[in-house]
Amino acid sequence: MSTTVTDEQVQALAATAKSFSLALLHWSPGRTMDGADEIERQHQRRMVSLRADGVIAVLCPVASDTVAGVAIMTVPAEQAAQIMAADPCVQAGMMHCDVHPCHGFPGDGLPA
């Protein structure tokens, strides 16, 4: 780390925090079931649609045999859990999802 940050800067940033939900998708043993490719395409279309609708602020598929992806969602954790429970891959037993309330800072984003 080369940037020095003061306690006042940390407090000023913390004052701007907004509530979000963190959805962590994990692969389940059903990942390789018959028809998995089509179910995963349905999942992908749904996730991109949720992103386009603003329900997902940041969408990050993960290249892993255990973690399938991460989404920062703009809805409360209870609603995010309901949304993710209706996901095609979750319903098929290909993935399971853990949802946690979190905070983020408006304007943060991925570099272009």
N, C-alpha and C positions, 0 to 999 in steps of 0.2 A: 504494500500500500504506500502510495506516495502522497496522497491528498490528506491534509490534516483537516479534521472536522471538529468543530467545537460542540460542547454540550448544548449551546443555544441553537445551533444549526440542527442538531438531532431533534430537539424539542419542537422547533418550527416545522420540520418535516412531519413529525409524529402528529402534529395538530391537523395536518391535511389528510390523514388516513381515512379511507372509506372501507366499509364492510363488503367483502366478497365471499365466495365459497371456492374451495379447492377440491376438485374432483380428481382422484387418483384411480386410474383404471389398471387393473392387473389381469394378466392372462390366467385362465382357469384350465383345468384338464380338458374341457370340451372344445378347446381351441382347434383341434384337428378333426372334429366330427364331420360326418358327411354333410355337404352343403355349406360348410364353413365359409368358403370364399364369397358366396352370394350374401350370406348374413353379414359378413364383414363389410361388403360394399354398401349394404343398407345402413349399417352403423356409420360408415364414413359420410354418406350423403346426409344423414341425420345430424351428425356433429357439425358439418360444414353449414348446414341450414341453421342450426342454433347459433353458430358464429355470425352468419349473415343477419340474423334477427337481433343480434346484440345480447343474447342470453349467455353466450360464451365470449369473453373479452380476449382471451389468449388461449389458443389451441396448440398443443404440442404433442404430436405422436412421438412415441419413444421406440427406438430400435433396440429392443431387448427381448429376451425370452421370458421375462417375468413381468415387467412393467409395459403396459400397452400404450399409455398416454397420460397426459396431465391437461386439465382444463381449469382456467380461472373463470368462474361463472359470476354473473352480475346479480344473481338472485340469492335469497337467504338459503342457508344450508339445508333446511327441511325441504324447501321447494327443489333445490338442486338434487337432493337425494331421490325425490319422486321422479324428476325428469330422467335421471340416470337409471333408475329402476325400470323404466320403460324402454331402455335402449335395446335394440335387437340382439346384440352380442351378450348383454347381461341376461336378458330373458332366455336366451338359448343356452346359457351356462358356459359360454366361451370366455367371458370376462366377469369379474366382480369389481365393484366400485366402492371406494371409501370416500366420503365427503366430510370436509372439515371447514368450519368457519375460519376466515382469515381476514387480514387487512392488507390493503395496497395503497399506493400513492398515485392519485390521478396524474396522468401524463407519462407515467412509466410505460415502457413498451420495448419490444424487441428491436434491435438495430436493423435498418433496412439492408 
